[in-house]
Amino acid sequence: MSRWPCRLPSPRGPVPPTHCAPRWGATLSLTAQGGPKPQNAVTVAVSSRALFRMDEEQRIYTEQGVEQYVRYQLEHENEPFGPGPAFPFVKALEAVNRRLRELYPDSEELFDIVLVTNNHAQVGVRLINSINHYDLFIERFCMTGGNSPICYLKAYHTNLYLSADAEKVQEAIDEGIAAATIFSPSRDVTVSQSQLRVAFDGDAVLFSDESERIVKAHGLDRFFEHEKAHENKPLAQGPLKGFLEALGRLQKKFYAKGLRLECPIRTYLVTARSAASSGARALKTLRSWGLETDEALFLAGAPKGPLLEKIRPHIFFDDQMFHVAGAQEMGTVAAHVPYGVAQAPRRTSPPKQAPPAQ
């Protein structure tokens, strides 16, 4: 059985396990009436530091401790946070939801955004005020009071978890949950307001790290030989295959209405593979899953940043920080997926990398 299911159901619904008891404060979970049932929705869980900029607040927490942090938040609870790196992505999800509701008024197959944070419940008022300030449609709201929120993600049927905390993302990946550490771009770039654009790397993101292991162990020549010999054997799935599958499911709802060319969801495969020597296996793997991407870019080792600048995705997923940093430099919101053989050195001696969004 694959360890990357599209959904991760809980037999009890959204009830946390007993080991999730908060270290300080209480767990607060707010759910408005009228939202889609989690089992019918595509659930995207976003941390507060991914959705909003909280640089000053994080500095106070680090330097002065939790009590000063909570006091500062209470004193400034009527001041909305600035948008964080995940903000444009969330707005794009909501734009797709509006189109889906127009076409399918009674359907619960929508994006469901959950704000999942280990903040104290006392900070909840400022977060809610910020959500209302930007007119965001976030109904599910979970604050774990200092405890790691990862154990709640399965109960929320999470399809994707985005956070600025690399340790929590790694914890989620280890639990078999699609997750990525999101980074702010080095400069602002205008993205589409009407079409959600999501770009994926292939190996160790959509696919397993099987091929990357061969490159590291035996070099590129053996890799090309291996891919040719196994062209018709699908690669095993990677951590974000389920999320692409969920996007494809929603795309088909637009296709059914004759809107393939006007679909408000567009997906991209942006891979360092060479089309001639190793691209066929990637495309045939997607086909074997009944999936596709709208565009496939095979760069044969060339930098990804310049192509991403042209695509202007709301988010780009890659397993290698080298490509994440290159995307950041060109103004792309990039997210690191800590999965596969490329992460092995990081477990023992993490290399220097751009700091995550705060």
C-alpha positions in Angstrom: 0.0 0.0 0.0 1.2 3.5 -0.8 2.1 5.8 2.0 0.9 8.8 0.1 -2.9 8.5 -0.1 -5.0 11.3 -1.5 -6.9 11.5 1.7 -5.9 10.5 5.2 -9.2 9.7 7.0 -9.7 9.5 10.7 -12.3 7.0 12.0 -13.4 9.5 14.6 -13.5 12.7 12.6 -11.6 15.8 13.8 -10.8 14.6 17.3 -7.1 14.8 18.2 -5.3 11.9 19.8 -4.6 12.2 23.5 -0.9 12.8 23.1 -1.8 16.1 21.4 -2.6 17.8 24.7 -1.2 21.4 24.7 1.9 22.2 26.6 0.4 25.6 27.5 -2.9 27.1 26.9 -5.8 25.4 25.3 -6.6 24.0 21.9 -9.2 26.2 20.1 -11.0 24.9 17.0 -13.6 27.1 15.3 -15.7 25.8 12.5 -18.4 28.0 10.9 -21.6 26.5 9.7 -22.2 25.9 6.0 -18.7 24.8 4.9 -18.0 21.6 3.0 -17.6 18.4 4.8 -13.8 17.6 5.1 -14.2 14.3 3.3 -15.7 16.0 0.3 -13.3 18.9 0.1 -9.7 19.5 -1.0 -8.2 20.6 2.3 -5.3 22.9 2.4 -3.9 23.5 5.9 -1.8 26.7 6.3 0.2 27.9 9.2 -0.2 31.5 10.5 3.4 32.4 9.6 2.8 31.1 6.1 -0.4 33.0 5.6 0.7 36.2 7.3 3.9 38.1 7.9 4.8 37.9 11.6 8.4 38.9 11.7 8.2 41.3 14.7 6.0 38.9 16.6 8.4 36.0 16.0 11.3 38.2 17.2 9.5 39.0 20.4 8.7 35.4 21.0 12.3 34.3 20.4 13.9 37.1 22.5 11.4 37.8 25.2 9.4 34.6 25.6 5.8 33.5 25.3 4.3 35.9 27.9 5.6 39.0 26.2 4.6 37.5 22.9 1.0 37.0 24.0 0.9 40.5 25.6 2.1 42.1 22.4 -0.5 40.3 20.3 -3.3 41.3 22.7 -2.1 45.0 22.5 -2.1 44.9 18.7 -5.1 42.6 18.0 -6.9 45.3 16.0 -3.9 45.7 13.7 -4.1 43.1 10.8 -1.0 41.2 9.9 0.6 41.8 6.5 0.2 39.1 3.8 2.7 36.2 3.9 4.0 34.0 1.1 1.0 31.7 1.1 -1.5 34.6 0.9 -1.7 34.8 -3.0 -2.1 31.0 -3.2 -5.0 31.1 -0.7 -6.7 34.0 -2.6 -6.4 31.9 -5.8 -8.0 28.9 -4.1 -10.9 31.1 -3.1 -11.2 32.5 -6.7 -11.6 28.9 -7.9 -14.2 28.2 -5.2 -16.3 31.1 -6.5 -16.3 29.6 -10.0 -17.1 26.2 -8.7 -20.1 27.5 -6.7 -21.4 29.3 -9.8 -21.3 26.0 -11.8 -22.2 23.6 -9.0 -24.2 25.5 -6.3 -24.8 22.3 -4.2 -21.4 20.7 -4.5 -19.0 20.3 -1.6 -16.1 19.6 -3.9 -14.3 22.8 -3.1 -11.0 23.9 -1.6 -11.3 24.0 2.2 -8.7 26.2 3.9 -7.8 25.5 7.5 -5.6 27.8 9.5 -3.5 25.5 11.7 -1.2 27.1 14.1 0.5 26.4 17.4 -0.3 29.9 18.6 -2.0 30.5 22.0 -5.8 30.9 21.8 -5.4 34.4 23.1 -3.8 35.3 19.7 -6.9 34.1 18.0 -8.7 37.4 17.9 -5.9 39.1 16.0 -5.8 36.2 13.5 -9.6 36.3 13.0 -9.5 40.1 12.6 -6.8 39.7 10.0 -8.8 37.1 8.1 -11.8 39.3 8.2 -9.8 42.4 7.1 -8.7 40.6 3.9 -12.1 39.1 3.4 -10.7 35.6 3.4 -13.1 32.7 3.5 -11.4 30.5 6.2 -13.9 28.6 8.2 -11.8 26.1 10.0 -9.4 27.5 12.6 -7.2 25.4 14.9 -4.9 26.8 17.6 -2.9 24.2 19.5 -1.5 26.4 22.3 2.2 25.6 21.9 1.7 22.0 20.9 2.7 20.7 17.5 -0.3 20.8 15.2 0.9 17.9 13.0 -1.2 15.3 14.9 -4.4 17.2 13.9 -3.7 17.2 10.2 -5.0 13.7 9.5 -8.2 14.4 11.4 -8.7 17.4 9.2 -8.4 15.1 6.1 -5.5 17.3 4.9 -4.5 17.2 1.3 -1.6 19.7 1.6 0.1 21.4 4.6 2.1 24.6 4.2 4.2 26.0 6.9 7.2 28.3 7.5 8.5 25.9 10.1 10.8 23.3 8.4 10.8 21.0 11.4 7.0 20.7 11.4 6.9 20.1 7.7 9.4 17.3 8.1 7.3 15.9 10.8 4.2 16.0 8.5 6.2 14.3 5.7 7.3 11.6 8.0 3.6 11.0 8.9 2.8 10.5 5.2 1.1 13.9 4.8 1.8 16.1 1.7 3.7 19.1 3.1 6.2 21.8 2.2 8.1 24.7 3.8 7.0 27.9 2.0 9.5 30.7 1.3 8.9 34.4 0.4 10.3 35.5 -3.0 13.1 38.0 -3.1 10.9 40.4 -5.0 7.2 40.9 -5.7 5.8 39.6 -9.0 2.2 40.0 -10.1 0.4 36.7 -10.3 -3.0 35.8 -11.9 -6.1 36.9 -10.1 -8.4 34.6 -12.0 -6.4 31.3 -12.6 -4.7 29.2 -9.9 -1.3 28.1 -11.2 0.6 25.3 -9.4 4.0 24.1 -10.6 5.6 20.8 -9.5 9.0 19.3 -9.8 8.9 15.6 -10.7 11.3 13.3 -8.8 10.8 13.2 -5.0 7.8 15.5 -5.4 5.2 14.0 -7.7 7.3 10.8 -8.1 9.4 8.8 -5.7 13.1 9.4 -5.4 14.0 6.2 -7.2 15.7 7.9 -10.1 17.5 10.4 -7.9 19.0 7.6 -6.0 20.4 6.1 -9.1 21.9 9.4 -10.1 23.6 9.8 -6.8 24.9 6.3 -6.6 25.9 5.7 -10.2 25.9 9.0 -12.1 23.9 10.4 -15.1 24.9 7.8 -17.7 23.5 4.9 -15.6 20.4 7.0 -14.9 19.7 7.5 -18.6 20.2 3.8 -19.2 17.9 3.0 -16.3 15.1 5.3 -17.5 15.2 4.0 -21.0 15.1 0.4 -19.8 12.2 1.2 -17.4 10.3 3.6 -19.7 7.1 1.6 -19.5 7.3 0.9 -15.8 5.6 3.7 -13.8 7.5 5.4 -11.0 6.2 5.0 -7.5 4.3 8.0 -6.2 5.8 10.8 -4.3 4.4 13.0 -1.5 2.5 15.5 -3.6 0.9 13.0 -6.1 -2.3 13.1 -4.1 -2.5 16.9 -4.3 -2.1 16.9 -8.1 -4.8 14.2 -8.2 -7.1 16.5 -6.1 -6.4 19.4 -8.5 -7.1 17.2 -11.4 -10.5 16.1 -9.9 -11.6 19.8 -9.7 -10.3 20.5 -13.2 -12.6 17.8 -14.6 -15.6 19.6 -13.1 -14.8 22.6 -15.3 -14.1 20.3 -18.3 -17.5 18.8 -17.8 -19.0 22.2 -18.4 -17.0 22.7 -21.6 -14.5 25.0 -20.0 -11.2 23.1 -20.6 -9.6 26.1 -22.3 -11.0 28.5 -19.7 -10.3 26.3 -16.7 -9.3 28.4 -13.6 -6.8 25.7 -12.5 -3.6 25.2 -14.4 -0.8 22.8 -13.5 2.8 22.5 -14.6 5.6 19.9 -14.5 8.9 21.7 -14.2 11.7 19.1 -14.1 15.4 18.9 -14.6 14.9 15.8 -16.6 15.8 15.7 -20.3 12.9 15.1 -22.6 14.7 12.9 -25.0 16.5 10.6 -22.5 14.2 10.5 -19.5 11.1 12.5 -20.1 8.9 9.7 -21.5 8.9 7.8 -18.3 7.7 10.8 -16.3 4.8 11.4 -18.7 3.9 7.7 -19.0 3.8 7.6 -15.2 1.3 10.4 -15.0 -0.7 8.7 -17.7 -0.7 5.4 -15.8 -2.2 7.3 -12.8 -4.9 8.8 -15.0 -3.3 12.3 -14.4 -1.8 15.0 -16.5 -0.3 18.4 -16.2 -1.4 21.2 -18.5 2.2 22.0 -19.3 5.4 19.9 -19.1 8.8 21.7 -19.1 11.9 19.4 -19.4 15.0 21.6 -18.7 17.8 19.1 -19.0 19.5 20.5 -15.9 19.1 24.2 -16.8 18.0 26.6 -14.1 14.3 26.6 -13.3 14.0 30.2 -12.1 13.8 31.9 -15.6 11.0 29.6 -16.7 9.1 30.0 -13.5 9.3 33.8 -13.9 7.4 33.3 -17.2 4.8 30.9 -15.7 4.3 33.0 -12.6 2.8 30.2 -10.5 1.2 30.9 -7.1 3.4 28.2 -5.7 6.2 26.0 -7.0 7.2 22.7 -5.2 10.7 21.2 -5.4 12.7 18.8 -3.2 16.0 20.7 -3.6 16.8 24.0 -2.0 19.0 24.9 -4.9 16.0 25.1 -7.1 13.9 26.8 -4.4 16.5 29.5 -4.0 16.6 30.0 -7.8 12.9 30.4 -7.9 12.9 32.9 -5.0 15.5 35.0 -6.8 13.1 35.3 -9.8 10.1 36.3 -7.7 8.4 32.9 -7.4 6.8 31.7 -4.1 8.6 28.4 -3.7 8.0 25.6 -1.3 10.6 22.9 -0.3 9.4 19.3 0.0 11.8 17.6 2.4 11.5 14.1 0.9 13.9 11.6 -0.7 17.6 11.0 -1.0 18.4 14.7 -1.6 17.5 15.3 2.0 19.9 12.8 3.5 22.8 15.3 4.1 20.3 17.7 5.7 19.5 15.2 8.5 23.0 15.2 9.8 24.5 18.5 8.6 22.0 21.0 7.3 23.4 23.3 4.6 22.9 27.0 4.6 19.7 28.0 3.0 17.4 31.0 2.7 15.5 31.6 6.0 11.8 30.6 5.8 9.1 33.2 5.8 8.2 34.4 9.2 
